[in-house]
């Protein structure tokens, strides 16, 4: 999924230290930078998972559950207790009867499933869970932004290729905001990393995978993959680093440094002035 629609590489490199951790723990996940010499490739990070022979069935279940996930949440899932534990058992969704219909959500009544069964369905359907996780991140972000003083409007944008939210303060023009998930593993200096690019690019132009400074005014980095809390750091898109090879595009190799702040209102007010 990560390489689609590009070709797979001939080999995958990993270190002896990774093998030692696999043998020691029986199950281990780590980040690997994608390199391809001097060719123009996307600068993505991929999360590899290794295990001993006894964890093979767990690995199959893991790949089914994590397909399509952001790499930060892929590693978060790999480090979940029921995968790390030796001899983890699979959770079978409950088949409890639908009762007390008057107290069920309208969707549960429509599906003729209990609310627990719907949640079990989401947890066992990778693509569905991935989509829901993305909407959950945006929902928490929207809730946080709506509560800020001076916010006149905050609206979700559900359009292909558009930013995630549009916000308007009591003064100035609307501000477009993109919500992105961070990676699970921090950089060597302790900073949080953000995989800042689209999931797909045009076959004719690989550079379309990277964002342009004019695509949106503000980036909100969701820290859930690191902190397991729905919290965010904000930065102005115009202040992010340019891509080294794609002119007019932004680098995908992003670190949450001094340009990022938890003070959303400060960034939004500056975005209005810059615009």
C-alpha positions, 0 to 999 in steps of 0.5 A: 500500500505504501509503495502503490502504484510505484514498483517495489524495491529489489531488496529491503535493508535492515540492521543486525541490531533489528535482528537482535531485538526481534530475537530478544522480544519475539516481535519488534517494529522500527522505522526505515527511511526509503532511499534510492540513490540520487533518483527523485523519489518520495522521502517517506518513512516506512515502518517494518515489523519483524517477528520470530516463527511463533509470531507468524500468524500474529503478523498476518493479522497485523498486516490485515489490520494495519493496511492503509494506515499512516506509518505512525499509527502502523507502528502504534498498532504494532506496539499494542499489547495484544501484538507484543504479548507472546501467544496473543489471542484474536478477539472475536466480535460479540454477537449480542442481540439488539435490545432496548431499541429506543435507546440505540443510535439511529444508525444502530437501528438502521443496521440492526446491530448493537452499538458494540457490534458496530464498534467491533465491525470498525475495529476488525475492518482495516480500511473502515478503521483507518477512515474513521481514525482520520475523521476522529482526528479531524473531529477533535481538531474541529472541536478544539478550534471551535472553542477558541475565542474569536472564531466565527466559523469552523467548517469541515471540508469533505471534498477530494483534494481539499484541505480538511477544515476552513476557519474564519476569525472575527476579522480577516479572510478564511483560513484553510487547515490541513490535519496530518498525523505524526510518526510514532518514532521520534528523531535522534534529537527527540523531536517529533517527525511528520510525514508531510505528503499526499498518499498518491502522486501523478504518474507523470509528475512525482512532485505532485505528491508534495504540497505547495505553500499555497494549498493551505495556510496552516498545518495541524500535526496530530500527536496521537501516534506518539502521545496517544492523546488527541492533541495538536501542534500548529505551524504556518505552511509558508514557514515550512522548508521547501523541497530539495528537488521539487521546485515550488513544493514543500519538504516532506521531511518535517520536524516539529521544531520551534516553528510549531506551537500548541497555541492555535490562536497565535498561528491563526492570527498570524495566518490572517496577517500573512494572507 
